[in-house]
Amino acid sequence: MNDISRNPAEEEGVRLISSFYEHLANGNVPAVLGLLDSEVRWTEAERFPYYSGTWIGPQAVLTNLLQRLASDWSDFAATPKKYLVEGTTIVAFGTYSGVYKPTGKSMRADFAHVWTVGDSKITSFLMYTDTAKVLEALAA
C-alpha cells in the first residue's frame, strides 16, 4: 500500500473517501448517505458505543450512527490525516474528537478506517480505534 503514486481509479477512491469526511464535517448528512452503496456493509469497532455488528445499507448507518452522533456529541469530528491505498481498498488514519453531551467530557482518539469502494460508491467500512478513550468520555 502506498500514498505516493496512485492510478486514476485509486485517486477517484481517495476523492470519494475524502468527500465523505468533508460532508461529515459540514453536517451534510444527505451527501454522506449519497456516497454509500445501497448495500454498504458498515462495522464500527467492538466496544465502540454504537457497535452492534455489521449494518447493511445507508438507512442503517443513518439510524445506528449518524443520528446518534448528532444527538450525543458536540463538535464531533473524524479528521483524516493520511491515506494508504491499494486498489479499491483505502485506509484512512486520523483522529476522532468531540465532547459527550451528557457528561461534558471531551475525547480524542486515533483511528484507522478501512474503506472499500466500487462504482463510485462506498461499499464497506471497518473501524479501528482506541475505544477506551471514547468510553472514558461517556463515564460520569
N, C-alpha and C positions, 0 to 999 in steps of 0.2 A: 504494500500500500504506500502511496505517496501523495504529497500535496504540491508537487512541483510541476510535473508535466502530465497533463491530462488530455485525453482525446475529447472531441466535441460532445459525445454522449455523457462523459464524466463531468464536463463543465456544465452541461444542462442539469445534471443531477445536483450538483453543488448549488447552482442558482435556485433550483426548486427548494432545497432544504434551507438555504439562506432566506428565501422569501417566507418560508414557514415561520422562522424566528422573528423576522421583521413584522409580519402580520400579528403574531402573538404579542410582541412588544407594543404594538399600536392598538391592541384590543380589537382587531378586525376579525372577529370570530367567523363571519361568513367566508372571508377569504381563506382563513386557516382551513376550514372544513372543505372548501373547494379544491384544496390541494390533495385531499385524501381520496384514494381509490374507494369505490363503493364497497369493497371487501377488505379494506385495510385491516391488518392484524396489529393490534396495539397492546404492548405489555409494559406496564410500569414495574419498577424494581420491587421485589418482595420486601415487605415491611415498610414500603412507602405508604403513607396514609391512605392512598386511594387504590392500592393494589387489590385486585380481585380476580386475578387470572388474565387471560388474553381476551380483549374485547374485539369484536368484529364490526366494522362499519363506522362511518363518521358520526352517526347518532349516538353510538355507544361512547365514543370519545368525548362528545359534547356533554352527555349526561353524567358520565362517570368521572370526568376530569375537568374539562374547561369550566363548566358551571360551578363546580365545587371550588376550583382555584379562585375564581372571581368572588365567591361569597366568603371564603375562608381567609384570604390573604390580601394584604395591602402591599402595593408596589412589588408584586411577584414578578420575577424576571428569570428567564433562561437565556443566558448570554453565551453564545458560542465564541470560541477563541481560535480554534484550529480544526481543519477538516482533513481526514485521511480518506482516500478514495481508491476503490478497486472495482472497476466495472460498475455494476448497479448498486453496490454497497458503499455507503458513505458513513463514516464515523465522525461525529462532532464531539469535540472536547470543549467544555465550558464550565460555567458556574451558575448555580441557582442562587437567588437571593429573594428576600421578602420578609414581611412582618406578619405573623399569625395573629389575626384579629382578636380571637378570644383571650389570648394571653398577653398580647402586646410584645412578644419576644421576636427578635429578628433571627434570621437564619441565613447562612451562607454555606453552600456545599458544592464541591466539584462534581461534574457529571461526565459520562460518556454515553452518547446516544448512537445506537446502530440503526441506521435507516436503510431501507431498500426502496428503490424507485423503478418504475416501469411505465411506459406510455405517458410520460409527463405527469405522473401521479405518484404519491407516496403509497407504497404497498405494504410496508411494515415498519414498526418502530419497536425498539427494545432499549430500556433504560437501565443504566448502572449508575448508582450514586451512593454516597455515604448516608444511608437512611437514619443513622443515629443522630447526625447533625440536624436533620429535619425534625425528627421526633423530639429532640430537646426543646424546640420552639413550641411544640404542642403541649408540653408538660406544664401544669400550673405551678 
